[in-house]
Every structure is written in C-alpha cells, then in structure tokens.
C-alpha cells in the first residue's frame, strides 16, 4: 500500500489532464463571449440590409437554411 501511495504522488498525468480541461474551458468561454458580443450588432445590420433591399426581398432569420417555398417550386 505504501508503494501505491508513493507512485500515486509521483504521477503527473492527472495534472496535465486538468490543465487541458481548464484551457479548453477558457477557449470555449471566450468563443461564447465573442458571439454574445457581436450578436446584437449582426441582428441590427441584418435588419438594416432588409430595409434597404425593400419589400421584394427578405433576410432569412439566423439558423434557417434552404430557400423560400416559392423559389423551391420553380426548380
């Protein structure tokens, strides 16, 4: 049991894992903060673009993929 405890104290694998987890969490946190920072400006800009294009065009909401139903029927 004493040898097990000595080996456990000497091993550094766990410390390296903790370092990578903290580093990864920091990168993810910075990414989320960056998106949250620019989200309002992008939404406002999309609204301005839609206004400038007039009533014949529209800006697709964020996260929507594909074409409008009218364009899909023409193909």
VOTIMAR-798437 format. One record per residue: residue in one letter; x, y, z of N, C-alpha, C in turn. Coordinates in nm, 4 decimals. Layout:
% VOTIMAR-798437
<atom resn="A" n_X="X" n_Y="Y" n_Z="Z" ca_X="X" ca_Y="Y" ca_Z="Z" c_X="X" c_Y="Y" c_Z="Z"/>
...
//
This chain:
% VOTIMAR-798437
<atom resn="X" n_X="0.0822" n_Y="-0.1183" n_Z="0.0000" ca_X="0.0000" ca_Y="0.0000" ca_Z="0.0000" c_X="0.0874" c_Y="0.1257" c_Z="0.0000"/>
<atom resn="X" n_X="0.1989" n_Y="0.1207" n_Z="0.0672" ca_X="0.2884" ca_Y="0.2363" ca_Z="0.0724" c_X="0.3468" c_Y="0.2641" c_Z="-0.0665"/>
<atom resn="X" n_X="0.3841" n_Y="0.1584" n_Z="-0.1396" ca_X="0.4368" ca_Y="0.1761" ca_Z="-0.2759" c_X="0.3308" c_Y="0.2391" c_Z="-0.3674"/>
<atom resn="X" n_X="0.2056" n_Y="0.1970" n_Z="-0.3497" ca_X="0.0981" ca_Y="0.2539" ca_Z="-0.4295" c_X="0.0856" c_Y="0.4046" c_Z="-0.4056"/>
<atom resn="X" n_X="0.0928" n_Y="0.4462" n_Z="-0.2819" ca_X="0.0811" ca_Y="0.5878" ca_Z="-0.2472" c_X="0.1998" c_Y="0.6681" c_Z="-0.3018"/>
<atom resn="X" n_X="0.3205" n_Y="0.6113" n_Z="-0.2962" ca_X="0.4381" ca_Y="0.6804" ca_Z="-0.3492" c_X="0.4246" c_Y="0.7002" c_Z="-0.5006"/>
<atom resn="X" n_X="0.3831" n_Y="0.5972" n_Z="-0.5697" ca_X="0.3649" ca_Y="0.6079" ca_Z="-0.7149" c_X="0.2536" c_Y="0.7070" c_Z="-0.7498"/>
<atom resn="X" n_X="0.1474" n_Y="0.7068" n_Z="-0.6730" ca_X="0.0364" ca_Y="0.7969" ca_Z="-0.6979" c_X="0.0805" c_Y="0.9426" c_Z="-0.6852"/>
<atom resn="X" n_X="0.1612" n_Y="0.9741" n_Z="-0.5860" ca_X="0.2085" ca_Y="1.1103" ca_Z="-0.5640" c_X="0.3030" c_Y="1.1539" c_Z="-0.6754"/>
<atom resn="X" n_X="0.3831" n_Y="1.0628" n_Z="-0.7296" ca_X="0.4811" ca_Y="1.0956" ca_Z="-0.8327" c_X="0.4192" c_Y="1.1165" c_Z="-0.9712"/>
<atom resn="X" n_X="0.3071" n_Y="1.0524" n_Z="-0.9999" ca_X="0.2461" ca_Y="1.0607" ca_Z="-1.1327" c_X="0.1927" c_Y="1.2009" c_Z="-1.1590"/>
<atom resn="X" n_X="0.2096" n_Y="1.2481" n_Z="-1.2848" ca_X="0.1649" ca_Y="1.3819" ca_Z="-1.3215" c_X="0.0571" c_Y="1.3801" c_Z="-1.4299"/>
<atom resn="X" n_X="0.0107" n_Y="1.2638" n_Z="-1.4690" ca_X="-0.0892" ca_Y="1.2554" ca_Z="-1.5756" c_X="-0.2170" c_Y="1.3306" c_Z="-1.5405"/>
<atom resn="X" n_X="-0.2616" n_Y="1.3212" n_Z="-1.4200" ca_X="-0.3834" ca_Y="1.3898" ca_Z="-1.3779" c_X="-0.3692" c_Y="1.5404" c_Z="-1.3859"/>
<atom resn="X" n_X="-0.2537" n_Y="1.5925" n_Z="-1.3507" ca_X="-0.2305" ca_Y="1.7371" ca_Z="-1.3543" c_X="-0.2354" c_Y="1.7889" c_Z="-1.4981"/>
<atom resn="X" n_X="-0.1809" n_Y="1.7134" n_Z="-1.5912" ca_X="-0.1831" ca_Y="1.7535" ca_Z="-1.7320" c_X="-0.3264" c_Y="1.7538" c_Z="-1.7832"/>
<atom resn="X" n_X="-0.4048" n_Y="1.6559" n_Z="-1.7429" ca_X="-0.5445" ca_Y="1.6499" ca_Z="-1.7842" c_X="-0.6211" c_Y="1.7713" c_Z="-1.7329"/>
<atom resn="X" n_X="-0.5990" n_Y="1.8075" n_Z="-1.6095" ca_X="-0.6655" ca_Y="1.9247" ca_Z="-1.5518" c_X="-0.6254" c_Y="2.0507" c_Z="-1.6277"/>
<atom resn="X" n_X="-0.4987" n_Y="2.0627" n_Z="-1.6627" ca_X="-0.4530" ca_Y="2.1784" ca_Z="-1.7401" c_X="-0.5275" c_Y="2.1887" c_Z="-1.8727"/>
<atom resn="X" n_X="-0.5411" n_Y="2.0769" n_Z="-1.9440" ca_X="-0.6105" ca_Y="2.0784" ca_Z="-2.0726" c_X="-0.7588" c_Y="2.1098" c_Z="-2.0571"/>
<atom resn="X" n_X="-0.8205" n_Y="2.0598" n_Z="-1.9519" ca_X="-0.9620" ca_Y="2.0885" ca_Z="-1.9280" c_X="-0.9813" c_Y="2.2377" c_Z="-1.9019"/>
<atom resn="X" n_X="-0.8951" n_Y="2.2973" n_Z="-1.8210" ca_X="-0.9057" ca_Y="2.4406" ca_Z="-1.7916" c_X="-0.8809" c_Y="2.5221" c_Z="-1.9178"/>
<atom resn="X" n_X="-0.7808" n_Y="2.4862" n_Z="-1.9960" ca_X="-0.7510" ca_Y="2.5574" ca_Z="-2.1199" c_X="-0.8677" c_Y="2.5477" c_Z="-2.2177"/>
<atom resn="X" n_X="-0.9249" n_Y="2.4307" n_Z="-2.2324" ca_X="-1.0385" ca_Y="2.4120" ca_Z="-2.3232" c_X="-1.1595" c_Y="2.4925" c_Z="-2.2765"/>
<atom resn="X" n_X="-1.1855" n_Y="2.4931" n_Z="-2.1468" ca_X="-1.2967" ca_Y="2.5712" ca_Z="-2.0930" c_X="-1.2767" c_Y="2.7206" c_Z="-2.1184"/>
<atom resn="X" n_X="-1.1537" n_Y="2.7667" n_Z="-2.1079" ca_X="-1.1250" ca_Y="2.9078" ca_Z="-2.1336" c_X="-1.1497" c_Y="2.9428" c_Z="-2.2804"/>
<atom resn="X" n_X="-1.1087" n_Y="2.8573" n_Z="-2.3716" ca_X="-1.1293" ca_Y="2.8822" ca_Z="-2.5143" c_X="-1.2787" c_Y="2.8833" c_Z="-2.5476"/>
<atom resn="X" n_X="-1.3527" n_Y="2.7879" n_Z="-2.4931" ca_X="-1.4972" ca_Y="2.7833" ca_Z="-2.5169" c_X="-1.5636" c_Y="2.9081" c_Z="-2.4584"/>
<atom resn="X" n_X="-1.5233" n_Y="2.9478" n_Z="-2.3389" ca_X="-1.5784" ca_Y="3.0681" ca_Z="-2.2766" c_X="-1.5530" c_Y="3.1932" c_Z="-2.3591"/>
<atom resn="X" n_X="-1.4327" n_Y="3.2057" n_Z="-2.4133" ca_X="-1.4020" ca_Y="3.3210" ca_Z="-2.4988" c_X="-1.4849" c_Y="3.3188" c_Z="-2.6264"/>
<atom resn="X" n_X="-1.5058" n_Y="3.2009" n_Z="-2.6812" ca_X="-1.5894" ca_Y="3.1899" ca_Z="-2.8013" c_X="-1.7328" c_Y="3.2321" c_Z="-2.7753"/>
<atom resn="X" n_X="-1.7890" n_Y="3.1868" n_Z="-2.6648" ca_X="-1.9263" ca_Y="3.2237" ca_Z="-2.6291" c_X="-1.9355" c_Y="3.3740" c_Z="-2.6032"/>
<atom resn="X" n_X="-1.8371" n_Y="3.4295" n_Z="-2.5350" ca_X="-1.8366" ca_Y="3.5734" ca_Z="-2.5079" c_X="-1.8268" c_Y="3.6533" c_Z="-2.6377"/>
<atom resn="X" n_X="-1.7464" n_Y="3.6062" n_Z="-2.7312" ca_X="-1.7337" ca_Y="3.6746" ca_Z="-2.8603" c_X="-1.8632" c_Y="3.6749" c_Z="-2.9382"/>
<atom resn="X" n_X="-1.9309" n_Y="3.5617" n_Z="-2.9420" ca_X="-2.0590" ca_Y="3.5532" ca_Z="-3.0126" c_X="-2.1620" c_Y="3.6428" c_Z="-2.9458"/>
<atom resn="X" n_X="-2.1677" n_Y="3.6416" n_Z="-2.8143" ca_X="-2.2636" ca_Y="3.7251" ca_Z="-2.7420" c_X="-2.2372" c_Y="3.8739" c_Z="-2.7660"/>
<atom resn="X" n_X="-2.1107" n_Y="3.9093" n_Z="-2.7826" ca_X="-2.0751" ca_Y="4.0490" ca_Z="-2.8036" c_X="-2.1225" c_Y="4.1008" c_Z="-2.9385"/>
<atom resn="X" n_X="-2.1091" n_Y="4.0229" n_Z="-3.0436" ca_X="-2.1429" ca_Y="4.0703" ca_Z="-3.1784" c_X="-2.2840" c_Y="4.0349" c_Z="-3.2229"/>
<atom resn="X" n_X="-2.3553" n_Y="3.9551" n_Z="-3.1467" ca_X="-2.4875" ca_Y="3.9093" ca_Z="-3.1892" c_X="-2.5845" c_Y="4.0257" c_Z="-3.2111"/>
<atom resn="X" n_X="-2.5881" n_Y="4.1203" n_Z="-3.1204" ca_X="-2.6797" ca_Y="4.2335" ca_Z="-3.1347" c_X="-2.6490" c_Y="4.3172" c_Z="-3.2572"/>
<atom resn="X" n_X="-2.5219" n_Y="4.3421" n_Z="-3.2821" ca_X="-2.4829" ca_Y="4.4205" ca_Z="-3.3993" c_X="-2.5164" c_Y="4.3511" c_Z="-3.5298"/>
<atom resn="X" n_X="-2.4981" n_Y="4.2199" n_Z="-3.5333" ca_X="-2.5284" ca_Y="4.1453" ca_Z="-3.6553" c_X="-2.6783" c_Y="4.1454" c_Z="-3.6823"/>
<atom resn="X" n_X="-2.7582" n_Y="4.1294" n_Z="-3.5772" ca_X="-2.9033" ca_Y="4.1319" ca_Z="-3.5932" c_X="-2.9485" c_Y="4.2684" c_Z="-3.6435"/>
<atom resn="X" n_X="-2.8928" n_Y="4.3745" n_Z="-3.5870" ca_X="-2.9263" ca_Y="4.5099" ca_Z="-3.6322" c_X="-2.8853" c_Y="4.5338" c_Z="-3.7763"/>
<atom resn="X" n_X="-2.7682" n_Y="4.4872" n_Z="-3.8135" ca_X="-2.7205" ca_Y="4.5034" ca_Z="-3.9507" c_X="-2.8086" c_Y="4.4273" c_Z="-4.0478"/>
<atom resn="X" n_X="-2.8510" n_Y="4.3075" n_Z="-4.0112" ca_X="-2.9384" ca_Y="4.2297" ca_Z="-4.0988" c_X="-3.0711" c_Y="4.3026" c_Z="-4.1191"/>
<atom resn="X" n_X="-3.1227" n_Y="4.3651" n_Z="-4.0150" ca_X="-3.2462" ca_Y="4.4431" ca_Z="-4.0277" c_X="-3.2284" c_Y="4.5623" c_Z="-4.1202"/>
<atom resn="X" n_X="-3.1149" n_Y="4.6303" n_Z="-4.1106" ca_X="-3.0879" ca_Y="4.7447" ca_Z="-4.1989" c_X="-3.0766" c_Y="4.6999" c_Z="-4.3448"/>
<atom resn="X" n_X="-3.0112" n_Y="4.5861" n_Z="-4.3670" ca_X="-2.9980" ca_Y="4.5342" ca_Z="-4.5033" c_X="-3.1354" c_Y="4.5008" c_Z="-4.5598"/>
<atom resn="X" n_X="-3.2198" n_Y="4.4399" n_Z="-4.4789" ca_X="-3.3542" ca_Y="4.4051" ca_Z="-4.5237" c_X="-3.4331" c_Y="4.5307" c_Z="-4.5587"/>
<atom resn="X" n_X="-3.4207" n_Y="4.6350" n_Z="-4.4787" ca_X="-3.4901" ca_Y="4.7613" ca_Z="-4.5057" c_X="-3.4418" c_Y="4.8222" c_Z="-4.6365"/>
<atom resn="X" n_X="-3.3123" n_Y="4.8213" n_Z="-4.6595" ca_X="-3.2567" ca_Y="4.8798" ca_Z="-4.7812" c_X="-3.2942" c_Y="4.8016" c_Z="-4.9070"/>
<atom resn="X" n_X="-3.3099" n_Y="4.6713" n_Z="-4.8938" ca_X="-3.3452" ca_Y="4.5914" ca_Z="-5.0110" c_X="-3.4901" c_Y="4.6127" c_Z="-5.0532"/>
<atom resn="X" n_X="-3.5726" n_Y="4.6592" n_Z="-4.9651" ca_X="-3.7115" ca_Y="4.6874" ca_Z="-4.9989" c_X="-3.8035" c_Y="4.5721" c_Z="-4.9655"/>
<atom resn="X" n_X="-3.9241" n_Y="4.5821" n_Z="-5.0145" ca_X="-4.0264" ca_Y="4.4837" ca_Z="-4.9795" c_X="-4.0170" c_Y="4.3561" c_Z="-5.0619"/>
<atom resn="X" n_X="-3.9420" n_Y="4.3557" n_Z="-5.1702" ca_X="-3.9320" ca_Y="4.2372" ca_Z="-5.2561" c_X="-3.8319" c_Y="4.1349" c_Z="-5.2067"/>
<atom resn="X" n_X="-3.7545" n_Y="4.1684" n_Z="-5.1052" ca_X="-3.6528" ca_Y="4.0764" ca_Z="-5.0537" c_X="-3.6651" c_Y="4.0686" c_Z="-4.9029"/>
<atom resn="X" n_X="-3.6157" n_Y="3.9599" n_Z="-4.8467" ca_X="-3.6172" ca_Y="3.9466" ca_Z="-4.7015" c_X="-3.4887" c_Y="3.8782" c_Z="-4.6558"/>
<atom resn="X" n_X="-3.4533" n_Y="3.9005" n_Z="-4.5320" ca_X="-3.3362" ca_Y="3.8387" ca_Z="-4.4724" c_X="-3.3834" c_Y="3.7169" c_Z="-4.3946"/>
<atom resn="X" n_X="-3.3233" n_Y="3.6017" n_Z="-4.4211" ca_X="-3.3614" ca_Y="3.4786" ca_Z="-4.3534" c_X="-3.3132" c_Y="3.4871" c_Z="-4.2094"/>
<atom resn="X" n_X="-3.3958" n_Y="3.4445" n_Z="-4.1164" ca_X="-3.3566" ca_Y="3.4508" ca_Z="-3.9754" c_X="-3.2394" c_Y="3.3573" c_Z="-3.9486"/>
<atom resn="X" n_X="-3.1619" n_Y="3.3910" n_Z="-3.8472" ca_X="-3.0414" ca_Y="3.3165" ca_Z="-3.8136" c_X="-3.0749" c_Y="3.1711" c_Z="-3.7833"/>
<atom resn="X" n_X="-3.0062" n_Y="3.0798" n_Z="-3.8489" ca_X="-3.0257" ca_Y="2.9378" ca_Z="-3.8247" c_X="-3.1186" c_Y="2.8708" c_Z="-3.9244"/>
<atom resn="X" n_X="-3.1838" n_Y="2.9483" n_Z="-4.0107" ca_X="-3.2741" ca_Y="2.8902" ca_Z="-4.1090" c_X="-3.1970" c_Y="2.8608" c_Z="-4.2360"/>
<atom resn="X" n_X="-3.2099" n_Y="2.7395" n_Z="-4.2859" ca_X="-3.1410" ca_Y="2.7007" ca_Z="-4.4077" c_X="-3.2431" c_Y="2.6726" c_Z="-4.5174"/>
<atom resn="X" n_X="-3.1994" n_Y="2.6808" n_Z="-4.6406" ca_X="-3.2876" ca_Y="2.6466" ca_Z="-4.7508" c_X="-3.3422" c_Y="2.7715" c_Z="-4.8188"/>
<atom resn="X" n_X="-3.4321" n_Y="2.7476" n_Z="-4.9114" ca_X="-3.4913" ca_Y="2.8548" ca_Z="-4.9880" c_X="-3.6343" c_Y="2.8770" c_Z="-4.9466"/>
<atom resn="X" n_X="-3.6903" n_Y="2.9900" n_Z="-4.9909" ca_X="-3.8315" ca_Y="3.0123" ca_Z="-4.9626" c_X="-3.9161" c_Y="2.9155" c_Z="-5.0436"/>
<atom resn="X" n_X="-4.0390" n_Y="2.8951" n_Z="-5.0051" ca_X="-4.1235" ca_Y="2.7956" ca_Z="-5.0718" c_X="-4.1483" c_Y="2.8309" c_Z="-5.2181"/>
<atom resn="X" n_X="-4.1552" n_Y="2.9598" n_Z="-5.2540" ca_X="-4.1764" ca_Y="2.9994" ca_Z="-5.3924" c_X="-4.0584" c_Y="2.9626" c_Z="-5.4807"/>
<atom resn="X" n_X="-3.9377" n_Y="2.9827" n_Z="-5.4352" ca_X="-3.8186" ca_Y="2.9512" ca_Z="-5.5138" c_X="-3.8023" c_Y="2.8005" c_Z="-5.5291"/>
<atom resn="X" n_X="-3.8424" n_Y="2.7233" n_Z="-5.4314" ca_X="-3.8281" ca_Y="2.5789" ca_Z="-5.4391" c_X="-3.9242" c_Y="2.5189" c_Z="-5.5415"/>
<atom resn="X" n_X="-4.0413" n_Y="2.5827" n_Z="-5.5585" ca_X="-4.1394" ca_Y="2.5313" ca_Z="-5.6537" c_X="-4.0974" c_Y="2.5558" c_Z="-5.7974"/>
<atom resn="X" n_X="-4.0167" n_Y="2.6631" n_Z="-5.8213" ca_X="-3.9747" ca_Y="2.6969" ca_Z="-5.9575" c_X="-3.8765" c_Y="2.5959" c_Z="-6.0128"/>
<atom resn="X" n_X="-3.7974" n_Y="2.5310" n_Z="-5.9295" ca_X="-3.6932" ca_Y="2.4391" ca_Z="-5.9763" c_X="-3.7465" c_Y="2.3112" c_Z="-6.0261"/>
//
